[in-house]
């Protein structure tokens, strides 16, 4: 996905880590340190931040129990997470029901602002970092892992505090009938990897191996959410959303479409229902000449042809071409588009919309563990209080995201220079072995 629409790829199950020598490990560490200095990326957390985070992990079950009466108690609802096999924190979970004339979709997001608020050192550090930085086999977290990977993580079979987006969707047009956003307590029934979710869709019997409670209707719910996600995906393409990865598997499609729908619901509520400033995601469109250049580059590729009826709408043209293009040309088509795409930025005013998604208003809400924008939008939704320095926060989040992406590109290039496959390292990790 563009960074706005992609799910992280996980470690292929059954494959071991990439083995490297101690000497090469030293070279990689030295390169990372150089890049962190160049892009002003913080690796270590200050002691006061770590101390504060550790204190917030104490007596958590009692704290959650004390919160139950103040929140929606959704612990009896079938709920599950789907993440890469090597994920260390789970910040979103799903629930779904089908009724006579509507789907009801719940997206539960880790309630990070219950623990991290503007009065804490952790908040100041999150503003400083602005996002989690993912390098192949190395991660710099936005929040202290001791917090992010424990009390904020929606682990299975434990009560957790969440910020829930409840969406009632018309069965015919999938439009929002009602949107409700509230604090909740959930208890996830299962932690699925993407591979397990795919397997569950193929063979519902595998649910028995994934659940502590065999009475939970996980297979049925997964099939239902796939039905909804597939409809949302097709509708989004028909309405002009750019889909650069048309061959994504069902499990990734479920997560992508449900998160997009939740993000859209939240920013719809903030703008139209409340009329407040927030951290909106604005993506300008390329100029007509830039689009023409990209389409011509795509048309000139061997074995690729843009349908004649689609040339007038570049996003539709790219979508249609990717559907039928040879596998060997997919990367080139995607690169031709990305070269002409302006960078999306966070802004306090949503107008201008999100060109790639073709959304009039859009913003982020579903990843408060790893993105400052989502953390701040959680705070605004909950308190209706907009930070005085919101414009500066938008600029910082935008700039630090650009730094993170540049750092990742340079590190991947270095991996290739020293003879490592960056994709293999990213997917499988690294093990240092003595020669």
Buried (B, 14 or more C-beta within 10 A) or exposed (E): BBBBBEBBBBBEEEEEBBEBEEEBBEBBEEBBEEBBEEBEBBEEBBEEBBEBBEEBBEEBEEBBEEBBEEBBBBBEBBBBBBBBBBBEBBBBBBBBBBEEEBBBBBBBBBBBBBBBBEEBBBBBBBBBBBBBBBBBBBEBBBBBBBBBBBBBBBBBEBBBBBBBBBBBBEBEEBEBEEBEBBBBBBBBBBBBBBBBBBBBBEEBEBBEEBBEEEEBBBBBBBBBBBBBBBBBBEBBBEEBBBBBBBEBEBBBBBBBBBBBBBBBBBBBBBBEEEEBBBBBBBBBBBEEEBBBBBBEBBBEBEEBEBEEEBBEBBBBBBBBBBEEBEEEBBEBBBEBBEEBBBEBBBBBEBEBBBBBBBBBBBBBBBBBBBBBBBBBBBBBBBEEEBBEEBBEBBBBBBBBBEBBBEBBEBBBEBBEEEEBBBEBBBBBBBEBEEE
